[in-house]
Amino acid sequence: MHGEKKIANALLAEFTARHDSDGHRFFTLTPTISDFSGPIIAHSVWYPDYNPFGGVVATRTVFATRVGLHLFQEFRPHRHHAHPEVSMP
């Protein structure tokens, strides 16, 4: 129930963004475009052997890493401090 909502939120975070004022989600291609274009450009331009297909293969790693990071952010333990931190003058 609650875990399913967290997983859905983590997966949606890859394709959607939240609007600042009201928190509603809207579809965005920016993360997806950057996930695909970065490795393809790197394999096409910077790597010694010109291999754009290697960049396509590398996008799987980038995509899986970003989804994994979203899942970690949803399920990481949050530390609650019993006492607020007091700054020393």
Buried (B, 14 or more C-beta within 10 A) or exposed (E): EEEEEBEEBBBBBBEBBEEEEEEEEEEEEEBBEEBBEBBBEBBBEEEEEEEBEBBEEBBEEBBEEBBEEBBEEBEEEEEEEEEEEEEEE
